[in-house]
Amino acid sequence: MSKFMAPRTPKGFRDFLPETMLRRSYVLDSIKEVFHLYGFEPIDTPILELHETLFGKYGEDAEQLIFTAQHGRSRRDPLAMRYDLTVPLARVVGQYESQLNLPFKRYHIAPVFRGERPQRGRYREFWQCDADTVGVASMNADAEIVIMMHEILRRLGFPQFVIKINHRQLLVAIGEFSGVPDEQLPDLYRSVDKFDKIGADGVKQELIDRGIESDAVSRMMDLIQSKEPGGDSLELIAETVGDDAKGLDDLRQLAQLMAEASIPTEHYDFDFTMARGLGYYTGPIFETVISEPYLGSISGGGRYDNLIGMFRRQSLPTTGTSFGIERIIDLMDELELYPPHLGGTLVSVLVTVFSEETRRASTRIAHQLRQAGINTELYLGGRKLGRQLAQADKKGIPVVTIAGPDEIAAGVVKLRRLADGEEATVASIETVEAVVALLAER
């Protein structure tokens, strides 16, 4: 006899049962609807990429987390599992450039894989949700990304959120004005990126520990903490650093375009303490945080004009955003943002079977409801009516139909809404309308 093996998933990987999948599908479908409204089109790429496609693109530390794959004993064309959705985008643009029309506006929702140490909120397989515009250098594309981010969060029901906006070139200008040497500007990015974690004092001390003069650090810290509502923070920086500081005009254009789209000023903030750690950003950068209660970042992105050229002879200007799907779902659970009708099942009606003699009539009822577009489950087992009703209640199915010999003889169907016990007996030809009415009243 073979030894019993307890079923389990690998560490850092998860199964999603129907109730969880319904919530995930609701979030992803809501985001897709907005992507479509803004003219973004879907792509997908293989989970496995050639080893040469992924390695050499992320840096040594990140590459330690890439899963590699091997087919049998073959060592030809070694493979690796995708680490993010950005490098696959760059490959697609390089591989199919003759077939793509610029600007290329794509979205990509798919799992990615990283060999991280599993812990709460961190998994080895998780989903990314990216939208990018390739081939547009103007701020029109960046503004559209920010406006779209706002629409997605509004639709998902987040009541208090802020889209933080900064500019990598403006950070450079602030650093240079403050007296930070050019060779230490990367240290500036790395330390400022920790602002939310270690606070102003922690950033200041870290910069001094990195060898930047304390006077330069103090000037820089005063500037990046300048705060005024809406676009007024930009004018504070302009008065000190100069009106021609790199990045200022870009951010002013963003502010104007967001105003045209009626984005409330309380939903965005020019925050000069926000750096985003990835070194490939070249222009505006964005990050969305849930502000009340403060629950951290759920999306981020920005302009990266030099990355998409890694698989072609020259680069293309690109801007985009990425939503943290796992984080969004966790927060929607915590804040109870799902619509009330979203339960543990997609089924709206259970058609019960009184006995095998009445099964044909029940099958006709189920067909009638399905033809009307109502999600319907026809009971397939042999249990008695009471057990069928209990099963429907346990699954959260809102309405059941009952058609025993008496109902069939009279040409009627009995309907029951399980939440409150509301019942109706209707002519068979009126079943669809009566079910729709019961579902609408719940």
C-alpha positions in Angstrom: 0.0 0.0 0.0 1.4 3.4 -0.9 2.1 5.8 1.9 -0.4 8.6 2.4 1.0 12.0 1.5 -0.6 15.0 3.2 -1.6 17.5 0.5 0.1 20.9 0.7 1.3 23.8 -1.4 4.9 24.9 -1.6 6.0 27.7 0.8 5.0 31.1 -0.5 2.3 29.8 -2.9 -1.4 29.8 -2.3 -4.7 28.2 -3.5 -7.8 30.4 -3.9 -11.1 28.9 -3.1 -14.3 30.2 -4.7 -15.2 32.8 -2.0 -11.7 34.3 -2.3 -11.7 34.1 -6.1 -15.0 36.1 -6.3 -13.4 38.9 -4.4 -10.2 38.8 -6.4 -12.2 38.7 -9.7 -14.3 41.7 -8.5 -11.1 43.8 -7.9 -9.4 42.7 -11.2 -12.6 43.2 -13.3 -13.1 46.7 -11.8 -9.6 47.7 -12.7 -9.9 46.2 -16.2 -13.0 48.2 -16.8 -11.2 51.4 -16.1 -8.2 50.4 -18.2 -10.6 49.8 -21.1 -12.2 53.2 -20.6 -8.8 54.8 -21.0 -7.9 52.9 -24.1 -5.4 50.4 -22.7 -5.4 47.0 -24.3 -4.4 43.6 -22.8 -1.3 41.6 -23.4 0.0 38.4 -21.9 3.5 36.8 -21.9 4.8 33.4 -20.9 5.5 32.6 -17.3 8.8 31.2 -18.5 11.3 33.5 -20.2 14.7 32.7 -21.6 17.4 33.0 -18.9 19.1 35.7 -21.0 15.9 37.8 -21.2 15.7 38.3 -17.4 19.3 38.1 -16.1 21.3 41.3 -16.2 18.2 43.5 -16.0 17.5 43.8 -12.2 20.7 44.0 -10.3 22.6 41.4 -8.4 20.4 41.3 -5.3 17.2 40.9 -7.2 18.6 38.3 -9.5 19.2 36.1 -6.4 15.4 35.9 -6.2 14.7 34.7 -9.8 13.4 31.2 -10.1 15.2 29.2 -12.8 13.6 26.2 -14.6 14.9 23.1 -16.3 13.2 20.7 -18.6 14.4 17.2 -17.8 18.1 16.9 -18.3 18.3 19.5 -21.1 20.6 22.4 -20.5 19.9 24.1 -23.8 18.2 27.5 -23.7 17.9 27.7 -19.9 14.7 29.2 -18.7 13.6 31.5 -15.8 10.2 32.4 -14.3 9.2 36.0 -14.8 10.2 38.4 -12.0 8.0 41.3 -13.0 6.0 42.6 -15.9 8.3 45.4 -17.0 11.1 43.4 -18.6 8.6 41.2 -20.5 7.0 44.5 -21.8 10.4 45.6 -23.0 10.9 42.3 -24.8 7.5 42.5 -26.4 8.2 46.0 -27.7 11.5 44.9 -29.1 10.3 41.7 -30.6 7.1 43.0 -32.2 7.9 46.6 -32.9 6.9 46.3 -36.6 3.4 45.1 -35.4 2.8 47.7 -32.7 1.3 51.1 -33.3 2.8 53.9 -31.2 1.7 55.1 -28.7 1.4 51.5 -27.4 -1.0 51.5 -24.4 -1.0 48.1 -22.8 -2.1 46.6 -19.5 -0.9 43.3 -18.1 -2.4 41.4 -15.2 -0.5 38.2 -14.3 1.4 36.3 -11.6 5.1 36.9 -11.1 7.6 34.8 -9.0 10.3 35.7 -6.6 12.2 33.5 -4.2 11.7 35.7 -1.2 11.4 34.5 2.3 7.6 34.0 2.8 6.0 36.1 5.5 2.8 38.0 6.1 1.9 39.9 3.0 4.9 38.5 1.0 4.6 35.5 -1.3 6.7 33.7 -3.8 3.9 33.9 -6.3 1.8 37.1 -6.4 -0.1 39.1 -9.0 1.0 42.3 -10.6 -1.3 44.7 -12.4 0.5 47.1 -14.7 -0.5 49.7 -17.2 2.0 51.6 -19.4 2.1 54.0 -22.3 5.0 53.5 -24.6 6.2 56.1 -27.1 4.9 59.4 -25.6 7.4 61.8 -24.1 4.9 64.6 -23.1 3.3 64.9 -19.7 -0.1 64.1 -21.3 0.7 60.4 -20.9 1.8 60.9 -17.2 -1.3 62.9 -16.4 -3.5 60.2 -18.0 -1.8 57.6 -15.8 -2.4 59.6 -12.6 -6.0 60.4 -13.6 -6.7 56.7 -14.3 -5.1 55.7 -10.9 -7.6 58.1 -9.2 -10.6 56.6 -11.1 -9.6 53.1 -10.2 -9.3 53.8 -6.5 -12.5 55.8 -6.5 -14.4 52.9 -8.1 -13.0 50.4 -5.7 -14.5 52.5 -2.9 -11.4 53.7 -1.0 -12.7 56.8 0.9 -9.4 58.5 1.8 -6.4 58.2 -0.4 -3.6 60.4 -1.7 -1.6 60.1 -4.9 1.9 61.3 -4.0 3.7 62.9 -7.0 7.4 63.9 -7.3 10.0 64.2 -10.1 13.4 62.5 -10.2 15.0 65.4 -11.9 13.5 67.8 -9.4 15.1 65.7 -6.6 18.4 66.1 -8.5 17.9 69.9 -8.7 17.1 70.1 -4.9 20.2 68.0 -4.1 22.5 70.1 -6.3 21.1 73.4 -4.9 21.6 72.1 -1.4 25.2 71.2 -2.1 25.1 67.5 -2.4 28.0 66.3 -4.6 26.9 64.6 -7.9 28.5 61.3 -7.0 26.4 61.2 -3.8 23.1 61.9 -5.4 22.3 58.1 -5.7 22.8 58.0 -1.9 20.3 60.8 -1.6 17.7 58.8 -3.5 18.2 55.7 -1.4 18.0 57.5 1.9 15.0 59.8 1.0 13.2 56.6 -0.2 13.1 55.5 3.5 11.4 58.6 4.7 8.1 56.9 5.6 10.0 54.1 7.4 12.6 56.0 9.4 11.3 59.6 9.4 13.0 62.9 8.8 15.5 62.5 11.6 16.5 59.0 10.4 17.0 60.2 6.8 19.0 63.1 8.0 21.3 61.0 10.1 21.7 58.4 7.4 22.8 61.0 4.9 25.3 62.5 7.3 26.6 58.9 8.0 27.0 58.5 4.2 29.4 61.4 4.3 27.3 64.3 3.0 28.0 67.6 4.8 25.4 68.4 7.6 24.7 71.9 6.2 23.8 70.4 2.8 21.7 67.8 4.4 19.8 70.4 6.5 19.1 72.6 3.4 17.9 69.6 1.4 15.7 68.4 4.3 14.1 71.8 4.6 13.3 71.8 0.9 11.9 68.3 0.5 9.6 68.9 3.5 8.0 72.0 1.9 4.2 71.6 2.1 1.3 73.5 0.6 -2.1 72.3 -0.8 -2.3 71.2 -4.4 0.3 72.8 -6.7 1.3 75.5 -4.3 4.2 73.4 -3.1 5.7 73.7 -6.5 5.9 77.5 -6.2 7.6 77.2 -2.8 10.3 75.1 -4.4 10.5 77.6 -7.4 11.1 80.5 -5.0 14.1 78.8 -3.4 15.7 76.6 -6.1 14.7 78.7 -9.1 11.8 78.8 -11.5 13.9 76.9 -14.1 14.6 73.9 -11.9 14.4 70.6 -13.8 11.1 68.9 -13.4 9.1 71.9 -12.2 7.4 72.6 -15.6 6.5 68.9 -15.9 4.8 68.9 -12.5 3.0 72.2 -13.3 1.6 70.6 -16.5 0.5 67.6 -14.5 -1.3 69.9 -12.0 -3.1 71.7 -14.8 -4.2 68.5 -16.5 -5.4 67.0 -13.3 -7.5 70.1 -12.6 -9.1 69.7 -16.1 -10.1 66.2 -15.1 -11.6 67.5 -11.8 -9.2 65.6 -9.6 -9.8 67.0 -6.1 -6.7 68.6 -4.6 -7.2 66.5 -1.4 -6.5 63.4 -3.5 -3.0 64.3 -4.7 0.0 65.8 -3.1 3.3 67.0 -4.5 5.5 65.2 -2.0 9.2 65.8 -2.3 10.1 63.2 0.3 8.9 60.5 -2.1 11.7 59.0 -4.1 10.7 55.4 -5.2 13.9 53.3 -5.0 14.1 51.9 -8.5 17.0 53.7 -10.3 15.4 53.6 -13.8 12.9 56.4 -13.2 13.7 59.5 -15.2 10.8 61.9 -14.7 7.5 62.1 -12.7 7.0 59.4 -10.1 3.8 58.4 -8.4 2.7 56.5 -5.3 -0.8 56.0 -3.8 -1.3 55.6 -0.1 -4.4 55.0 1.9 -4.4 58.0 4.2 -7.1 57.5 6.7 -6.5 55.2 8.4 -2.9 55.2 7.2 -2.4 51.8 5.7 0.5 52.3 3.3 1.1 52.2 -0.4 -1.1 50.3 -2.9 0.2 51.5 -6.2 3.3 53.2 -7.7 5.0 54.0 -10.9 6.4 56.8 -13.0 8.3 57.7 -16.1 11.2 55.5 -17.3 12.5 56.7 -20.7 15.6 54.5 -20.9 14.4 51.0 -20.0 12.2 49.9 -23.0 15.3 50.1 -25.3 17.0 47.1 -23.7 15.8 44.8 -26.6 16.0 47.3 -29.5 18.5 49.8 -30.9 17.1 52.8 -29.2 14.8 53.4 -26.2 11.3 54.7 -26.2 9.8 57.1 -23.7 7.5 55.2 -21.3 5.4 56.0 -18.3 3.2 53.7 -16.2 1.8 52.4 -13.0 1.6 49.1 -11.1 -1.1 48.2 -8.6 -0.4 45.9 -5.6 -3.3 43.5 -6.1 -2.6 41.5 -3.0 -2.3 44.6 -0.9 -5.5 46.1 -2.4 -7.5 42.9 -1.7 -6.2 42.7 1.9 -7.2 46.4 2.5 -10.6 45.9 0.9 -11.2 43.0 3.3 -10.1 45.1 6.3 -12.2 48.1 5.3 -15.2 46.0 4.1 -15.4 47.7 0.7 -16.9 44.9 -1.3 -20.5 45.4 -2.5 -23.1 43.6 -0.3 -24.3 41.3 -3.0 -20.8 39.8 -3.4 -21.1 36.7 -1.3 -19.5 33.3 -1.3 -21.1 32.1 -4.6 -21.9 33.3 -8.1 -25.1 31.2 -8.0 -28.3 33.3 -7.7 -30.8 30.4 -7.8 -30.9 26.8 -6.7 -33.5 24.8 -8.6 -34.4 22.0 -6.2 -35.5 18.5 -7.3 -38.4 17.2 -5.2 -37.9 13.6 -6.5 -36.6 11.8 -9.5 -40.1 11.8 -11.0 -40.0 15.7 -11.0 -36.4 16.1 -12.3 -37.5 16.7 -15.9 -39.7 19.7 -14.7 -36.8 21.0 -12.6 -34.5 20.8 -15.6 -36.9 22.9 -17.6 -37.0 25.5 -14.9 -33.2 25.7 -14.7 -33.0 26.0 -18.5 -35.6 28.8 -18.5 -33.6 30.8 -15.9 -30.2 30.2 -17.6 -31.6 31.4 -20.9 -32.6 34.6 -19.1 -29.0 35.1 -18.0 -29.6 34.1 -14.3 -26.8 32.1 -12.7 -28.6 28.9 -11.8 -27.6 25.6 -10.1 -29.8 22.6 -10.7 -29.5 20.1 -7.8 -27.8 17.0 -9.1 -27.9 14.7 -6.0 -30.5 12.5 -4.4 -31.1 14.1 -1.0 -34.5 15.2 0.3 -35.8 18.7 -0.1 -34.8 19.9 3.4 -31.2 18.9 2.9 -31.2 20.8 -0.5 -32.5 23.9 1.2 -29.8 23.7 3.9 -27.1 23.3 1.2 -28.4 26.4 -0.6 -28.4 28.4 2.7 -24.8 27.2 3.6 -23.5 28.2 0.1 -25.2 31.6 0.3 -27.5 31.1 -2.7 -30.2 33.7 -2.2 -33.3 32.1 -4.0 -34.6 28.6 -4.4 -37.3 27.2 -6.6 -39.5 24.3 -5.5 -41.7 22.3 -7.9 -43.2 19.2 -6.4 -46.0 17.0 -7.9 -48.7 19.5 -6.8 -47.0 22.5 -8.2 -46.3 20.7 -11.5 -49.9 19.6 -11.8 -51.1 23.2 -11.2 -48.6 24.7 -13.6 -46.9 26.8 -10.9 -43.5 27.2 -9.2 -42.8 28.1 -5.6 -40.0 30.6 -5.0 -38.4 31.2 -1.6 -35.8 33.9 -0.7 -33.7 32.3 2.0 -32.5 35.4 3.8 -36.0 36.4 5.1 -38.2 33.4 4.1 -40.2 35.5 1.6 -42.2 33.1 -0.6 -44.2 33.5 -3.8 -46.1 31.0 -6.0 -46.2 32.0 -9.6 -47.3 30.6 -12.9 -44.5 28.6 -14.6 -44.2 31.1 -17.5 -43.7 34.0 -14.9 -40.8 32.3 -13.1 -38.0 34.5 -14.6 -39.8 37.8 -13.8 -40.6 36.6 -10.2 -37.0 35.5 -9.6 -35.6 38.8 -10.9 -38.0 40.7 -8.5 -36.9 38.6 -5.5 -33.2 39.1 -6.3 -33.7 42.8 -6.7 -35.4 43.2 -3.3 -32.6 41.5 -1.3 
